[in-house]
């Protein structure tokens, strides 16, 4: 980002890169948890709950896998 006088300002670690990184980790942890829970629920014979967990995990993966960046120029 640049300041008003057009001198470059270093990016802060709290910027969009950190948020994108956290979103990737959250997506990975959600996918792993959903996979383990689905396998365990299928193993104990609870297919309805396993299906529900698998759908929720797939939805979380779909949400976390999409990233939109909009740059506005003046």
C-alpha positions as CSV (number, residue, x, y, z in Angstrom):
1,X,0.0,0.0,0.0
2,X,1.2,3.5,-0.6
3,X,0.7,6.6,1.5
4,X,-0.6,9.9,0.2
5,X,2.8,11.1,-0.9
6,X,3.3,7.8,-2.9
7,X,6.1,6.4,-0.7
8,X,5.7,2.6,-0.3
9,X,4.6,1.4,3.1
10,X,5.6,-2.1,4.1
11,X,2.7,-4.6,4.5
12,X,1.7,-5.4,8.1
13,X,1.5,-9.0,9.2
14,X,-2.2,-8.3,10.1
15,X,-3.1,-7.7,6.5
16,X,-5.0,-9.8,3.9
17,X,-2.1,-12.3,3.6
18,X,-2.6,-13.4,7.3
19,X,-6.4,-13.7,6.8
20,X,-5.9,-15.8,3.7
21,X,-3.5,-18.0,5.5
22,X,-5.8,-18.5,8.4
23,X,-8.7,-19.3,6.0
24,X,-6.5,-22.0,4.4
25,X,-5.7,-23.5,7.8
26,X,-9.3,-23.4,8.9
27,X,-10.4,-25.1,5.7
28,X,-7.8,-27.8,6.1
29,X,-8.7,-28.5,9.8
30,X,-12.4,-28.6,8.9
31,X,-11.8,-31.0,6.1
32,X,-9.7,-33.3,8.3
33,X,-12.2,-33.2,11.1
34,X,-15.1,-33.9,8.8
35,X,-13.2,-36.8,7.1
36,X,-12.3,-38.4,10.4
37,X,-15.9,-37.9,11.8
38,X,-17.4,-39.4,8.6
39,X,-15.2,-42.5,8.8
40,X,-15.9,-43.1,12.5
41,X,-19.7,-42.6,12.0
42,X,-19.7,-45.0,9.1
43,X,-17.7,-47.5,11.1
44,X,-20.2,-47.5,14.0
45,X,-23.1,-47.8,11.6
46,X,-24.6,-44.3,11.9
47,X,-24.9,-43.6,8.1
48,X,-27.4,-40.8,8.4
49,X,-25.1,-38.8,10.7
50,X,-22.1,-39.6,8.5
51,X,-23.9,-38.3,5.4
52,X,-24.7,-35.1,7.2
53,X,-21.2,-34.6,8.4
54,X,-19.8,-35.3,4.9
55,X,-22.2,-32.7,3.4
56,X,-21.1,-30.1,6.0
57,X,-17.5,-30.9,5.3
58,X,-17.9,-30.6,1.6
59,X,-19.7,-27.2,2.0
60,X,-16.9,-25.9,4.2
61,X,-14.3,-27.0,1.6
62,X,-16.3,-25.3,-1.1
63,X,-16.5,-22.1,0.9
64,X,-12.9,-22.0,1.9
65,X,-11.6,-22.9,-1.6
66,X,-12.9,-19.7,-3.2
67,X,-11.0,-16.5,-2.9
68,X,-12.0,-13.3,-4.6
69,X,-9.7,-10.3,-4.7
70,X,-10.9,-6.9,-5.8
71,X,-8.5,-4.1,-6.5
72,X,-9.9,-0.6,-6.8
73,X,-7.8,2.0,-8.7
74,X,-8.4,5.7,-8.6
